[in-house]
Amino acid sequence: MAAGQNRYSCMKDEYMKELVVISGKGGTGKTSLTAAFAVLAGRSVIADCDVDAADLHLVLSPRIVERHEFRSGHGAVILQSDCIGCGVCRRWCRFDAVNMEKNDRGETVFSIDPASCEGCGVCVRFCPVQVIDFPQRLCGEWMVSETRCGTMVHARLGVAAENSGKLVSTVRGEARRIAGEQGQGLILVDGPPGIGCPVIASLSGASAVLVITEPTVSGEHDLERVLSLARHFAISASVCVNKWDLNREMTERIEAGAIQAGAKTVGRIRYDSSVTQAQIQGKAVVELDAPSADDIRQVWNNLDL
């Protein structure tokens, strides 16, 4: 099977654990926590599945050893030299992706707007002279790198590109393949925020999920949605409240709700400006003498991986 196309949903190696760190929204500290876990683990395989806005590399400083194109979906392209200008493609398109304009000779010319094309293929099907090409789209790239904490698989989705869920699956599949080859027992996944397709792709088949949230009303609401998703996939879920000391009452309410939802609470992380300083230095917070470092170590130990 080609690299990147492995199926992590196949039968798992008994020794291999896969922890996915997610949050209901961005900015809760998910990536900082994953980077800290990578340092504490000593050696693991790391997968950055936040492909729409990957930033784990800013802390782990990966040295890229492999680059691979990510192609997914199709886009229509009209072969101008053979087009008869009938406009059938424009009449059939339901996404207003076919542009019509006049060239220098006053002739009507049709073209496809790649940003509007949904890749449905209707124009290809109904073109009377079959002059619409339908190539696969280049949607981004995925990479394999070496870091001080182990091998890292990460990716970059192209501007306005789709199929981020498929790219997440590619990253996870490659991480599992590498972990198997290296005999690594742990895969750490920095998952995307939210509950959409990329999150589903990062969760399905995982061993455990850690949800990091904030002591706010929106944090409480987002946590409920993410835990519901974890229950759907029957994945053991743990919860950690970041910046808990900013609202102690809300923290207690969130933890009580998490327990009631069947999740395990594994600790609290205090508000700490040292996290920002660590990011500026390109380090995980546990690599500094920071107040929150002990909190994170406690969370890591409570996960019992």
N, C-alpha and C positions, 0 to 999 in steps of 0.2 A: 504493500500500500504506500502511496506517495507521501512524502513528508507533509505534515500539516493536515492530512486527511484522515488521521486516526480517529477511531470512535471511542471517546472516553466512557461512553455508556455501555461498552462491552464489559464482560466479566472483569472485575477489578482484581489486581494482585492483593493478596491478603495483607501484606505488610505495608501497603501504600495508603497514606492518609492525605486527604485533600481538604484544606481549610479555605473557605471563601469568606473574605471580609467585605461586607456590603453596608450600605446605609440607605435610608429613604430618600436622601437628597445629597447634593454635593456640598462640600465645605464642612463636613462634620469631623474630619480628622482621619478618615478611612485610610488614605494612602500613607499618612505619617505613621499610623499604627502598623500597617502591613510592613513598612520599611523597618520599623523597630523589631517586629517579629522575625524578619529575615536575619537581622543581626543576632538576636537571641537564639535563633535556631542553630546558628553556627554554619550549617551547610544544608541547603535545600534547593529545590527547583522553584523558581518564582515565575508567576504569570501575571502580567499586567493586562487585565481584561477590560479596563476602562478605555476602550479603543477610540472613543469619540474625543476624549480629552486626557490622554495618557500623560502622567507626570511622575510616575515612580522613578523614572530614569534620572530625574533631577536630584534624587537623594542617593541612589545606588550607583550612579556614574558608570553605566554599562559600557563595555568595549564590544562593539558589534563584530561578530565573526561570520554571520550569515544574513543575507537579505533576500526576501522572496516577494514577488509581486502577488497581490491579492486581486483576483479577478472574479467577479460575481455578477449575475444578471446580464442583460443584453441591452444594447441601445441601437436604434435605427439610424442608418446613414444613407441618404439618397445619392446615388451615383449620378452626378450632374451631367456627365457627358452622354449618358444614355437615357436620361429622363425625357419623356415626351410632353411634360407639362400639363397633364390631364387633370390634376388636382384631386384624384380619387383618394389619395392618402390624407389630404386635408379634410375631405368630407367625412371620412371614417374616424379620424382621430377624435377621441373624447377628452383629451387633455390639452388641447390647443397647443400641441408641440410642433405642428407643421407651420413654418413661416412661408409667406408668399410675398415676393417683391419683384421689382423690375430690374433687369440688368442694364448695362450701358447701351445695349442694342434694342432696348424696349421690350425684351422678351420676358415672359413671366417665369420666374425661377422659384422652385420650392426647395426648402431645406428643413432639417430637423433641429430644434432647439434641445440640446442634450440635457439642459437643466429641467426642462418640462417633460421630456420623454420618460414614460413609466416602464418602457420595455415590454409592453403587452404583445407586440408583434402583429397587431391588426393591420397596420399599413403594409407590412411585409406580405401578409396573406392576401390582400386585395389589390395590390399593385398589378395592373394588367400586363405590364411588360417585365415584371420581376427585376426591377433595378434598385431595390432598397436592400442594402446589406444589413446584417443583424449580428455584429460581432459582440463578443463578451466585453464587458466594461472593466477597465482598470480602476478599482475602487480604493486602492491603498497598498500598503505593504506590511509584512510581518517580519520580525527579526529575531535572531537568536544571539544573545550576548553573554559575556562573562562578567560577573560582578564580584566584589569582595565577599559576597554571601552565597555565591553559587551561580548556576546557569539561570538566565532570565529569558523568557519569551515575551516579546511585547510587539505592539503593532501601532500603525498610524492609519486611520481611515481618511480617505481623501476628502477634500472640501466638497460639501453638498452630496457626498456619496452615501449610498444606502447599504443595506445588508450587514449592519454592524453585528447583528446576532450571529451571522455565519462566520464573521471574522473572529468573534469571541470563541466560537466552537473550534476554529482552526488553531487559535492560540492555546486553548486548553488541551486539544488533542496532541499538539506538538510537545507541550509540557509533560504530558503523561508518557509520551514515547521516550523523552529524554530521561525522565525519572526512572523508567524501567531499565534503560540502558546503563545508567549510572548506579543503579541499585539504591537510589535515594528513597527514603521512607516517607518523605513529606513534600507536598506541593502547597505553596502559599499563593493564593489568588487574590489580587486586588481587583474586586469586582466593580462594575459600574454602579452609579447611584440610581435610585428609583425602583420601579417594578416592571419595566417594559421588557421587550424582546431580548436586549443584551443581558439583562439581569437573569432572565429565565435561562438563557444559554450558559451563563456562568454558574448557575446553581444546580441544574439537573445532573444527577449522578455524583454529586460531591459527598464527602464524608460528614462534614460539619460546616455550619455557617456561624459567623460572629457578626452580629448587627451592632454597629456603633451609632449612637444617637445623642441628641442634645436635650437638656432640660427645658424644653420649650413646648408650647402647645402644638406647633407644627411638627416638632420632633416626636412627640407622643403619637400623633396621627400617622406620620410616616412609618413609625415602628410597627404599628398595628398592621399596616398593609404589607410590610416586608415579612413579618412573622406569619401572616396568612399565606403568603407565597411559599415560605419554607415548609409550612404544614402540608401544603398541597403536594409537595415533592417528598414528604416524609423524611425531611432532613433534620437532624438534631441541631437546635438553635440555641445560641448563647447571646446574651445582651450585655453591652458595656455602655455606661453613660459618660460621655466626655464633657469636661468643664462642669462637672456636677455641682461644684461649690457656688456656681452663679445662681442657682435656684434649688435649694435643698428640698423644699416641699415638692416641687415638680419631679425631682429625681426619685424621691420615695414613691410617688404616684406611678411613675413610669416603670419602676422596678416591680411594683405590686402588679401592675397590668401585665408585664412580661411573664411573671410567674403564673398568673392566672391563664395566660395564653399557652402555657406549657413550655416556656423557655427557661433557661438557666441564667441567673445573673452571675457574672464572673468578675465584677469589680467596677470601680469608679476611677476616673482620671481627672485630676484637678486642673483648673485653668493655670496655664504656665506659659509665660512669654518666651521661655527658653526654646519652645517648639519652633518659633519663628527664627530664632538665632541658629538652631540646628539646620533648618532648611537653607538659610543663607550660606552656611558653611558646607552644604552638600552632605550632611550627616543625618543619621537617625538620632532621635532625641536620647535614646539609651546610650549613645556614644559620648554624651556630655554628662557633666555632673549637674543634672537638672532635677528639680523637685518631682516632676511627673514621671521620671524614669522608674522610680520604685513602684509607682502605681501601675505602670505598663508591665513591669516584670511580674507583679502580682496577678494581673489579668492573664498573662502568658502561662503562668504556673497553674492557674485555675482552669485553663482550657483542657488540661490533662490529655494532651495529644499523644 
